[in-house]
């Protein structure tokens, strides 16, 4: 028994040394700008920007291949932060600000085909094949991929109801104040 334990300890120490050396010699330096841009992005990995996730989007931003307005869920605040960090002017003409929304399944129309399940990158859809599906609204980030693949159009995108924390007063037009 002592021989088996000691041989496992020696093998573990040898493999640990090899892995430590490999990590030191094969280390790849990351671009600090890409890391900063990825930290500004929301990290929801929704793909609405046209990239697989926020890290490839940050890489494209750092290389100058994408505009700061690429993040739809981030909205104007993220676009302004990205433009400021990149030092580029922000052109918001082609950017459409959309209010936060989530997916909602109409249970009368859902046939349980499960086409929506692989589309959800955050696993907010609960259900199985030939079973009723539902969406966990706290996890849904509103990418609308599930509603695009639903054959019965049972999934609709619904705006979040305003709460005390999210409601804000709209400024009146400056011409109406006298």
C-alpha positions, -999 to 999 in steps of 0.1 A, spaced: 0 0 0 28 24 8 45 16 -25 12 24 -44 7 57 -26 43 68 -30 43 59 -67 11 79 -72 27 109 -54 58 107 -76 38 105 -108 16 134 -96 47 155 -88 63 147 -122 32 156 -141 27 188 -121 62 198 -129 57 191 -166 23 211 -167 39 240 -148 68 242 -173 44 240 -202 22 268 -188 53 290 -184 67 283 -219 35 281 -239 19 312 -223 2 335 -248 1 372 -240 -33 388 -243 -39 423 -256 -48 445 -226 -71 466 -248 -92 435 -257 -95 426 -220 -107 462 -212 -132 462 -240 -145 427 -230 -150 440 -195 -171 469 -208 -194 446 -228 -222 430 -209 -209 394 -212 -243 379 -221 -228 360 -251 -261 366 -270 -246 370 -305 -268 400 -314 -237 419 -326 -229 393 -352 -200 377 -332 -201 344 -313 -197 362 -280 -184 393 -262 -147 382 -264 -146 380 -302 -166 413 -304 -139 429 -282 -112 415 -304 -129 430 -335 -133 463 -317 -96 464 -308 -86 457 -344 -110 484 -357 -132 459 -375 -163 468 -357 -182 500 -346 -187 509 -309 -224 506 -315 -223 469 -322 -237 458 -287 -275 459 -290 -283 449 -254 -257 473 -240 -274 502 -257 -261 538 -257 -242 535 -224 -220 507 -236 -215 524 -270 -204 556 -253 -180 537 -230 -165 517 -259 -161 549 -280 -145 567 -251 -120 538 -244 -112 535 -281 -108 572 -286 -132 573 -316 -161 596 -323 -195 580 -316 -220 580 -345 -254 571 -331 -273 577 -364 -277 541 -374 -281 528 -338 -316 520 -327 -321 521 -289 -344 493 -278 -359 489 -244 -351 457 -225 -373 428 -233 -376 391 -226 -391 361 -244 -426 349 -234 -441 316 -245 -478 314 -254 -485 279 -239 -516 275 -261 -494 277 -293 -464 257 -280 -462 222 -295 -430 212 -277 -408 209 -308 -378 220 -287 -362 240 -316 -358 269 -292 -337 250 -266 -304 249 -285 -308 286 -295 -308 299 -259 -272 307 -249 -281 312 -212 -304 281 -208 -334 303 -198 -358 279 -216 -371 250 -195 -387 221 -212 -382 190 -232 -393 175 -265 -431 171 -267 -435 189 -234 -446 224 -224 -418 250 -224 -414 281 -202 -388 308 -200 -371 319 -168 -374 357 -173 -346 364 -148 -321 346 -170 -334 358 -204 -313 386 -220 -337 393 -249 -317 381 -279 -348 369 -297 -331 339 -312 -357 315 -298 -386 335 -313 -370 334 -347 -368 296 -349 -403 289 -333 -424 273 -361 -458 282 -344 -448 317 -334 -455 308 -298 -426 329 -285 -430 367 -284 -406 393 -272 -422 414 -245 -408 446 -229 -401 445 -192 -427 463 -171 -413 494 -155 -405 492 -118 -396 519 -93 -359 512 -99 -361 513 -138 -388 540 -144 -375 575 -152 -391 608 -159 -389 619 -196 -377 654 -199 -402 677 -215 -394 694 -247 -374 726 -240 -399 747 -261 -428 739 -238 -413 754 -207 -421 791 -203 
